[in-house]
């Protein structure tokens, strides 16, 4: 995944930690590129990636328990800088001949630690007394030979160790979480001082690398871009245009599943800002026909993915056959696929398939294009920074994420024109009130969901109603890998509820989803 970004990534080895993705993000915040790999990956496969360093994540197991994830000592002898955190720290200690035991004095949450900054790589420039975030029942009771113990806590005399000559380091706590006061400093010390990695993961360098990668892949070929008007496809289009110029034609498909006013926004804002060549296709009837009678979420996504590709194939034929064409076929299709799309669709190494994104798991097997996915290794906030670097308008860069399948995955049940009309009206009201309240930047995303197959009894105008519920799903997130529900002020929620039930007559109940991710995903389908 890193071929067009940085030749030597930092690998984050996932031992089942809830924070593995967060570690990868913290590394990138230190201006160093990172990728997550499973603990089941062989040392040979890891070294084949030529990593600049390896970080071992935490995990829920005990290193001495039967079936616990193990660490191959060959990784520690390969000469690659390694940093173990929590379980990774204990796995390092065990693999190097140290002792890990259940002492009965586990530590959880905020814990005072005493560190030895003098002569230490990890703790250089830090105070001796720190507050760290612990989560362990086992402890390293004896450090491996050659390791210098550099920190202790009340329940862990060996809470950190390091060997600068072998470039091996570890801490018992979680430096990646904000609760650890100097956690990011510790991580940066490992990356910059211990591993000697240059801090060059910046938007300008990322753009340059991605542009070079697109040019190398496309050459002189002709390219179509699936433009939706959202930040992902817009940044991908701007990036490819920077790389290959007039070889790119953007295609905007109005599949009838968009929110109120979106087709007009795409045609006016993006084209005006970039000058890109845009072809608009009205495929509303085609998509609604394909979705008729479909209620299963995966079936919806796959049907939409299939129709998208067929529309683009026809668009390619039409463009090639147009009077202004040079007659050369279109070989490549650009998509705004992101790292979370890949991970949730089971495309990441060792990742489970949570749901197929239409642009990853929903593509047909007989795809006639070669995909160009320049953003595939990036998180959403990184994409926004790249967009700003490319000059994409802020009104597009800071738009809330909107799924490629559109409102189809926000209607629980069959998608029909009538149900789309109901949802569009409710969604427009919610977006209008959230914007008026100045909450657009605070809320990462606010899907508005129609429970189309559910009705509830209500009363309006002294009469009985039997209408649909609308669900508001406001969430806060950094990258969509995890999310928490946003605490929207009650008065704003009241305005939204009042307006929807007054103005959208088919709806008589508005509810708020207060589920985090995990266990729930951001979108309902």
Buried (B, 14 or more C-beta within 10 A) or exposed (E): BBEBBBEBBBBBBBBBBBBBBBBBBBBBBBBBBBBBBBBEBEBEEBBEBEBBBBBBBBBEBBBEEEEBBEBBBEBBEBEBBBBBBBBBBBBBBBBBEBBBBBBEEBBEEEBEBBBBBEEBBBBBEBEEEBBBBBBBEBBBBBBBEEBEBBBBBEBBBBBBBBBBEBBBBBBBBBBBBEBBBBBBBBBBBBBBBBBEBEEEBEBEBBBEBBBEBBBEBBEEBBBBBBBBBBBBBBBBBBBBBBBBEEBBBBBBBBBBBBBBEBBEBBBEBBBEBBEBBBBBBEBBEBBBEBBEEBBEBBEBBBBBBBBBBBBBBEBBEEBBEEEEBEEEEBBBBBBBBBBBBBBBBBBBBEBEEBBBBBBBBBBBEEEBBEBBBBBBBBBBBBBBBBBBBBEBBEEBBEBBBBBBBBBBBBBBBBBBEEBBEBBBBBBBBBBBBBEEBEBBEEBBBBBBBBBBEEBBEBEEEEEEBEBBBBBBBBBBBBBBBBBEBBEBEEEBBEBBBEBBBEEBEBBBBBBBBBBEBEEBBBBBB
